[in-house]
Amino acid sequence: MRRLLIATALLLAAPLVAAQAYKWTDASGTVHYSDAPPPQGTKYNKVTTSGSVEPLATAAPSSSSDSGDSSSNGNPPPSNQPMADTPENRAKFCVALKANLDALKSSGPVVIGGQNGQQQVLTGDARQQQQSATEAQYKQYCPNG
């Protein structure tokens, strides 16, 4: 039953994860990111956001002899398979949700992974939507948090 609830929550959050954003540079050279299109006549690029929160600092590049297997850096390789709903996994999930909430509620920028590995700043309505979705997940899965 818990797996079904987790799967349902993830499916409901999917539209938030694949949000559309716009990137453009104004006349003074300032780069803007928004979930709303720029003013008419402005040259812009569409960016599909992933919804994941990336760290502000990136990891140092590894040596060229690295085969690209993420398990060699101590992190398990990414998996599309659902995790078992164990107390340990739930605790890790709650810690990650809490960290995401703290970042979303802070006044600092929230950086997410964009197309082609480029990082994008999450702002405005997209940030509020992500915060609301994360709060709902935290309340549902972390009642003792």
CYANA upper distance limits for C-alpha pairs under 8 A (distance plus 0.5 A):
  1 MET  CA      5 LEU  CA      6.92
  2 ARG  CA      6 ILE  CA      6.68
  2 ARG  CA     85 ASP  CA      7.54
  3 ARG  CA      7 ALA  CA      6.50
  3 ARG  CA     84 ALA  CA      8.28
  3 ARG  CA     85 ASP  CA      7.19
  4 LEU  CA      8 THR  CA      6.52
  5 LEU  CA      9 ALA  CA      6.65
  6 ILE  CA     10 LEU  CA      6.70
  7 ALA  CA     11 LEU  CA      6.70
  8 THR  CA     12 LEU  CA      6.67
  9 ALA  CA     13 ALA  CA      6.68
  9 ALA  CA    137 GLN  CA      7.93
 10 LEU  CA     14 ALA  CA      6.72
 13 ALA  CA     17 VAL  CA      7.00
 13 ALA  CA    133 ALA  CA      7.39
 14 ALA  CA     18 ALA  CA      7.00
 15 PRO  CA     19 ALA  CA      7.07
 16 LEU  CA     51 GLY  CA      7.36
 16 LEU  CA    126 ALA  CA      8.48
 16 LEU  CA    129 GLN  CA      7.70
 16 LEU  CA    130 GLN  CA      7.26
 17 VAL  CA     49 THR  CA      7.36
 17 VAL  CA     50 SER  CA      5.81
 17 VAL  CA     51 GLY  CA      4.66
 17 VAL  CA     52 SER  CA      7.80
 18 ALA  CA     48 THR  CA      6.80
 18 ALA  CA     49 THR  CA      6.14
 18 ALA  CA     50 SER  CA      5.99
 18 ALA  CA     51 GLY  CA      7.03
 19 ALA  CA     35 ASP  CA      8.35
 19 ALA  CA     48 THR  CA      6.49
 19 ALA  CA     49 THR  CA      5.95
 19 ALA  CA     50 SER  CA      7.76
 19 ALA  CA     51 GLY  CA      7.87
 19 ALA  CA    126 ALA  CA      8.12
 20 GLN  CA     35 ASP  CA      6.71
 20 GLN  CA     46 LYS  CA      7.50
 20 GLN  CA     47 VAL  CA      6.53
 20 GLN  CA     48 THR  CA      5.34
 20 GLN  CA     49 THR  CA      6.75
 21 ALA  CA     33 TYR  CA      7.19
 21 ALA  CA     34 SER  CA      5.98
 21 ALA  CA     35 ASP  CA      4.90
 21 ALA  CA     36 ALA  CA      7.52
 21 ALA  CA     37 PRO  CA      8.43
 21 ALA  CA     46 LYS  CA      6.42
 21 ALA  CA     47 VAL  CA      5.50
 21 ALA  CA     48 THR  CA      6.54
 21 ALA  CA     49 THR  CA      7.27
 22 TYR  CA     32 HIS  CA      8.43
 22 TYR  CA     33 TYR  CA      6.04
 22 TYR  CA     34 SER  CA      5.75
 22 TYR  CA     35 ASP  CA      6.52
 22 TYR  CA     36 ALA  CA      7.34
 22 TYR  CA     37 PRO  CA      6.54
 22 TYR  CA     38 PRO  CA      7.79
 22 TYR  CA     44 TYR  CA      7.10
 22 TYR  CA     45 ASN  CA      6.27
 22 TYR  CA     46 LYS  CA      5.21
 22 TYR  CA     47 VAL  CA      6.19
 23 LYS  CA     31 VAL  CA      7.55
 23 LYS  CA     32 HIS  CA      6.09
 23 LYS  CA     33 TYR  CA      5.13
 23 LYS  CA     34 SER  CA      7.22
 23 LYS  CA     44 TYR  CA      6.08
 23 LYS  CA     45 ASN  CA      5.75
 23 LYS  CA     46 LYS  CA      6.93
 23 LYS  CA     47 VAL  CA      7.44
 24 TRP  CA     31 VAL  CA      6.23
 24 TRP  CA     32 HIS  CA      5.86
 24 TRP  CA     33 TYR  CA      7.32
 24 TRP  CA     38 PRO  CA      7.81
 24 TRP  CA     42 THR  CA      7.96
 24 TRP  CA     43 LYS  CA      6.99
 24 TRP  CA     44 TYR  CA      5.06
 24 TRP  CA     45 ASN  CA      7.03
 25 THR  CA     29 GLY  CA      6.12
 25 THR  CA     30 THR  CA      5.89
 25 THR  CA     31 VAL  CA      4.84
 25 THR  CA     32 HIS  CA      6.51
 25 THR  CA     43 LYS  CA      8.42
 25 THR  CA     44 TYR  CA      8.09
 26 ASP  CA     30 THR  CA      6.00
 26 ASP  CA     31 VAL  CA      7.12
 26 ASP  CA     32 HIS  CA      8.04
 33 TYR  CA    120 GLN  CA      8.29
 33 TYR  CA    121 VAL  CA      7.51
 33 TYR  CA    122 LEU  CA      8.31
 33 TYR  CA    123 THR  CA      7.92
 34 SER  CA     38 PRO  CA      8.27
 34 SER  CA    123 THR  CA      7.29
 34 SER  CA    124 GLY  CA      7.73
 35 ASP  CA    124 GLY  CA      8.12
 35 ASP  CA    125 ASP  CA      7.63
 35 ASP  CA    126 ALA  CA      7.06
 38 PRO  CA     42 THR  CA      6.82
 38 PRO  CA     44 TYR  CA      7.83
 47 VAL  CA    114 GLY  CA      7.45
 47 VAL  CA    115 GLN  CA      7.21
 48 THR  CA    114 GLY  CA      6.92
 48 THR  CA    115 GLN  CA      6.99
 49 THR  CA    112 ILE  CA      7.69
 49 THR  CA    113 GLY  CA      7.26
 49 THR  CA    114 GLY  CA      5.55
 49 THR  CA    115 GLN  CA      7.67
 49 THR  CA    120 GLN  CA      8.16
 50 SER  CA    112 ILE  CA      7.40
 50 SER  CA    113 GLY  CA      6.51
 50 SER  CA    114 GLY  CA      6.51
 51 GLY  CA    112 ILE  CA      6.85
 51 GLY  CA    113 GLY  CA      7.99
 51 GLY  CA    130 GLN  CA      8.15
 52 SER  CA    112 ILE  CA      6.01
 52 SER  CA    113 GLY  CA      7.06
 53 VAL  CA    100 ASN  CA      7.53
 53 VAL  CA    110 VAL  CA      7.33
 53 VAL  CA    111 VAL  CA      6.49
 53 VAL  CA    112 ILE  CA      5.22
 53 VAL  CA    113 GLY  CA      7.71
 54 GLU  CA    110 VAL  CA      8.26
 54 GLU  CA    111 VAL  CA      6.09
 54 GLU  CA    112 ILE  CA      5.51
 54 GLU  CA    113 GLY  CA      6.83
 54 GLU  CA    119 GLN  CA      8.48
 55 PRO  CA    111 VAL  CA      7.53
 56 LEU  CA    110 VAL  CA      8.30
 56 LEU  CA    111 VAL  CA      7.03
 62 SER  CA     66 ASP  CA      7.17
 69 ASP  CA     73 ASN  CA      8.48
 69 ASP  CA     77 PRO  CA      7.63
 70 SER  CA     74 GLY  CA      7.82
 70 SER  CA     75 ASN  CA      6.47
 70 SER  CA     76 PRO  CA      6.83
 70 SER  CA     77 PRO  CA      5.71
 71 SER  CA     75 ASN  CA      5.61
 71 SER  CA     76 PRO  CA      5.27
 71 SER  CA     77 PRO  CA      5.92
 83 MET  CA     89 ASN  CA      7.92
 84 ALA  CA     89 ASN  CA      7.62
 85 ASP  CA     89 ASN  CA      6.76
 85 ASP  CA     90 ARG  CA      6.85
 86 THR  CA     90 ARG  CA      6.51
 87 PRO  CA     91 ALA  CA      6.53
 88 GLU  CA     92 LYS  CA      6.82
 89 ASN  CA     93 PHE  CA      6.57
 90 ARG  CA     94 CYS  CA      6.60
 90 ARG  CA    141 TYR  CA      8.04
 90 ARG  CA    142 CYS  CA      8.40
 91 ALA  CA     95 VAL  CA      6.70
 92 LYS  CA     96 ALA  CA      6.73
 93 PHE  CA     97 LEU  CA      6.64
 94 CYS  CA     98 LYS  CA      6.55
 94 CYS  CA    138 TYR  CA      7.15
 94 CYS  CA    141 TYR  CA      7.71
 94 CYS  CA    142 CYS  CA      6.34
 94 CYS  CA    145 GLY  CA      8.01
 95 VAL  CA     99 ALA  CA      6.71
 96 ALA  CA    100 ASN  CA      6.67
 97 LEU  CA    101 LEU  CA      6.62
 97 LEU  CA    134 THR  CA      7.04
 97 LEU  CA    137 GLN  CA      8.28
 97 LEU  CA    138 TYR  CA      6.76
 98 LYS  CA    102 ASP  CA      6.65
 98 LYS  CA    138 TYR  CA      7.84
 99 ALA  CA    103 ALA  CA      6.75
100 ASN  CA    104 LEU  CA      6.59
100 ASN  CA    134 THR  CA      8.02
101 LEU  CA    105 LYS  CA      6.50
101 LEU  CA    131 GLN  CA      6.86
101 LEU  CA    134 THR  CA      7.06
101 LEU  CA    135 GLU  CA      7.48
102 ASP  CA    106 SER  CA      6.59
103 ALA  CA    108 GLY  CA      8.03
103 ALA  CA    110 VAL  CA      7.14
104 LEU  CA    110 VAL  CA      7.12
104 LEU  CA    127 ARG  CA      7.32
104 LEU  CA    130 GLN  CA      8.34
104 LEU  CA    131 GLN  CA      6.45
105 LYS  CA    131 GLN  CA      7.95
109 PRO  CA    121 VAL  CA      6.91
109 PRO  CA    122 LEU  CA      7.67
109 PRO  CA    123 THR  CA      8.32
110 VAL  CA    121 VAL  CA      6.12
110 VAL  CA    122 LEU  CA      5.92
110 VAL  CA    123 THR  CA      8.11
111 VAL  CA    119 GLN  CA      6.69
111 VAL  CA    120 GLN  CA      5.93
111 VAL  CA    121 VAL  CA      4.99
111 VAL  CA    122 LEU  CA      6.48
112 ILE  CA    119 GLN  CA      6.04
112 ILE  CA    120 GLN  CA      5.73
112 ILE  CA    121 VAL  CA      6.71
112 ILE  CA    122 LEU  CA      7.16
113 GLY  CA    117 GLY  CA      6.60
113 GLY  CA    118 GLN  CA      6.51
113 GLY  CA    119 GLN  CA      5.08
113 GLY  CA    120 GLN  CA      6.60
114 GLY  CA    118 GLN  CA      5.54
114 GLY  CA    119 GLN  CA      5.79
114 GLY  CA    120 GLN  CA      6.30
122 LEU  CA    126 ALA  CA      6.98
122 LEU  CA    127 ARG  CA      6.08
123 THR  CA    127 ARG  CA      5.58
124 GLY  CA    128 GLN  CA      7.01
125 ASP  CA    129 GLN  CA      6.54
126 ALA  CA    130 GLN  CA      6.65
127 ARG  CA    131 GLN  CA      6.63
128 GLN  CA    132 SER  CA      6.65
129 GLN  CA    133 ALA  CA      6.68
130 GLN  CA    134 THR  CA      6.56
131 GLN  CA    135 GLU  CA      6.57
132 SER  CA    136 ALA  CA      6.72
133 ALA  CA    137 GLN  CA      6.81
134 THR  CA    138 TYR  CA      6.59
135 GLU  CA    139 LYS  CA      6.66
136 ALA  CA    140 GLN  CA      6.68
137 GLN  CA    141 TYR  CA      6.46
137 GLN  CA    142 CYS  CA      8.31
138 TYR  CA    142 CYS  CA      5.66
138 TYR  CA    143 PRO  CA      7.88
138 TYR  CA    145 GLY  CA      8.44
139 LYS  CA    143 PRO  CA      6.07
